[in-house]
Amino acid sequence: MEIEANHFFYVLECADQTLYAGYTNNLEKRVATHNAGKGAKYTRARGPVKCIYYETFQTKQEAMKAEYAFKQLSRKEKFNYIGEKLNEITKK
């Protein structure tokens, strides 16, 4: 039995170049909700947003743990994290 990884930790870049991190189980729908001005209060005044990074997880708890850890980083560390993860993907 194959388990789908349908829990996402995602990072959005807002129109004002700030970052927003969140959790969802439907990434496309959630980004569209943010861009419709119906997402998080933070992104409503900072749209449009674009998804610049996401990770998939087997469980909601794992995704939310990744989101929390990411939010503890400085802005520079967040960009370094994204860059390192993307670099790992391209080396595979």
C-alpha positions as CSV (number, residue, x, y, z in Angstrom):
1,M,0.0,0.0,0.0
2,E,1.5,3.4,-1.1
3,I,0.9,6.4,1.2
4,E,0.5,9.7,-0.5
5,A,2.6,12.6,0.7
6,N,-0.1,15.3,0.6
7,H,0.9,17.6,3.4
8,F,2.8,20.6,2.4
9,F,5.0,23.1,4.1
10,Y,5.3,26.0,1.7
11,V,7.0,29.4,1.4
12,L,5.4,32.4,-0.5
13,E,7.1,35.5,-1.6
14,C,4.8,38.5,-1.3
15,A,4.7,41.5,-3.6
16,D,6.7,43.5,-1.1
17,Q,9.4,40.8,-1.1
18,T,8.5,39.5,2.4
19,L,8.2,35.8,3.0
20,Y,5.2,33.9,4.3
21,A,5.4,30.2,5.4
22,G,2.4,28.0,5.9
23,Y,0.9,24.5,5.9
24,T,-1.7,23.1,3.6
25,N,-3.0,19.8,2.2
26,N,-3.8,21.4,-1.2
27,L,-1.0,23.7,-2.4
28,E,-2.5,25.0,-5.6
29,K,-5.8,25.8,-3.9
30,R,-4.1,27.5,-1.0
31,V,-1.9,29.7,-3.2
32,A,-5.0,30.7,-5.2
33,T,-6.8,31.5,-1.9
34,H,-3.9,33.8,-0.8
35,N,-4.0,35.5,-4.2
36,A,-7.8,36.0,-4.0
37,G,-7.2,38.0,-0.8
38,K,-8.9,35.3,1.3
39,G,-5.8,33.6,2.8
40,A,-3.9,34.6,5.9
41,K,-4.3,38.2,7.2
42,Y,-0.6,38.7,6.5
43,T,-0.8,38.1,2.8
44,R,-4.1,39.9,2.2
45,A,-2.3,43.3,1.9
46,R,0.8,41.9,0.4
47,G,-0.5,40.2,-2.8
48,P,0.0,38.9,-5.2
49,V,2.1,36.1,-3.8
50,K,4.1,33.4,-5.5
51,C,5.1,30.0,-4.2
52,I,8.9,29.9,-4.2
53,Y,9.4,26.7,-2.2
54,Y,7.5,23.7,-0.8
55,E,8.2,20.3,0.8
56,T,5.8,17.4,1.0
57,F,5.3,15.2,4.1
58,Q,3.5,12.0,5.0
59,T,1.8,13.7,8.0
60,K,0.4,17.0,9.0
61,Q,2.5,17.0,12.1
62,E,5.8,16.6,10.1
63,A,4.8,19.5,7.8
64,M,3.9,21.7,10.7
65,K,7.1,20.9,12.4
66,A,9.0,22.0,9.3
67,E,7.0,25.2,9.1
68,Y,7.7,26.0,12.8
69,A,11.4,25.4,12.4
70,F,11.5,27.5,9.2
71,K,9.8,30.4,11.0
72,Q,12.5,30.4,13.7
73,L,15.2,31.3,11.1
74,S,16.4,34.8,10.2
75,R,15.5,36.0,6.7
76,K,19.1,35.3,5.5
77,E,18.9,31.8,7.0
78,K,15.5,31.2,5.3
79,F,17.0,32.0,1.9
80,N,20.0,29.8,2.7
81,Y,17.7,26.9,3.7
82,I,15.7,27.2,0.5
83,G,18.9,27.4,-1.6
84,E,20.4,24.4,0.1
85,K,17.3,22.3,-0.4
86,L,16.9,23.2,-4.0
87,N,20.6,22.5,-4.6
88,E,20.1,19.0,-3.0
89,I,17.2,18.4,-5.4
90,T,19.2,19.3,-8.5
91,K,22.1,17.0,-7.5
92,K,19.8,14.0,-7.4
